[in-house]
Amino acid sequence: MNRDSGSFRGKRRIGGGRKPVRDVMYMAAVVAIRWNKDMAAFYQRLKKAGKPFKVAITAVMRKLLILANTLLSENRLWSETQP
């Protein structure tokens, strides 16, 4: 949510979703950036493109959610290598 007025630029916040889920996803994204080379490369690519920390971490959170939903819907286990 933007809190802008005239030339004043307010802080941005994530407004959607349940807070407990967002909290868990944030910590999962931080861990994934540190230990998963694909997520770390994705995060670094966003940062190099000039994205702010919150935008980049939120993109990693979303990528993790999509990955989890895909694994559940296809009844697969996580594997570092592609099948």
C-alpha positions in Angstrom: 0.0 0.0 0.0 1.4 3.4 -1.0 1.1 6.4 1.3 2.0 9.2 -1.1 0.9 12.8 -1.1 2.3 15.4 -3.4 6.1 15.1 -3.4 6.0 13.0 -0.2 6.7 9.3 -0.7 5.5 7.2 2.1 6.5 3.7 3.1 5.3 0.7 1.1 3.7 -2.3 2.8 2.4 -5.7 1.8 -1.3 -5.5 2.4 -2.6 -8.8 1.2 -2.8 -12.2 2.8 -2.7 -13.4 6.3 0.0 -12.0 8.5 1.1 -15.3 10.1 1.5 -16.8 6.6 3.5 -13.7 5.4 5.7 -14.0 8.5 6.5 -17.7 7.8 7.1 -17.0 4.1 9.4 -14.1 4.9 11.6 -16.3 7.0 11.5 -19.1 4.4 12.6 -16.6 1.8 15.5 -15.4 3.9 16.7 -19.0 4.4 16.2 -19.8 0.8 18.3 -16.9 -0.3 21.1 -18.0 1.9 21.1 -21.7 1.2 19.4 -22.3 -2.2 21.6 -21.3 -5.1 18.6 -20.8 -7.5 16.8 -18.5 -5.1 20.0 -16.7 -4.3 20.7 -16.1 -8.0 17.1 -14.9 -8.5 17.4 -12.5 -5.6 20.7 -11.2 -6.7 19.4 -10.7 -10.3 16.5 -8.6 -8.9 18.9 -6.5 -6.6 21.3 -6.0 -9.6 18.3 -4.7 -11.6 17.8 -2.0 -8.9 14.9 -3.5 -7.0 14.5 -2.6 -3.3 15.0 -5.2 -0.7 11.3 -5.5 0.1 10.4 -6.0 -3.6 13.1 -8.6 -4.1 12.3 -10.6 -0.9 8.6 -10.5 -1.8 9.3 -11.9 -5.2 11.3 -14.7 -3.6 8.4 -15.4 -1.2 6.0 -15.6 -4.2 8.3 -17.9 -6.0 8.5 -20.2 -3.0 4.7 -20.3 -2.7 4.3 -21.1 -6.4 6.9 -23.9 -6.0 5.1 -25.3 -3.0 1.7 -25.3 -4.7 3.2 -27.0 -7.7 4.9 -29.7 -5.7 1.6 -30.3 -3.7 -0.6 -30.4 -6.8 1.7 -32.8 -8.7 2.4 -34.9 -5.5 6.1 -34.6 -5.9 9.0 -34.1 -3.4 11.5 -31.3 -3.6 14.7 -32.1 -5.5 17.6 -29.7 -6.0 18.1 -31.1 -9.5 15.5 -31.0 -12.3 13.8 -34.4 -13.0 
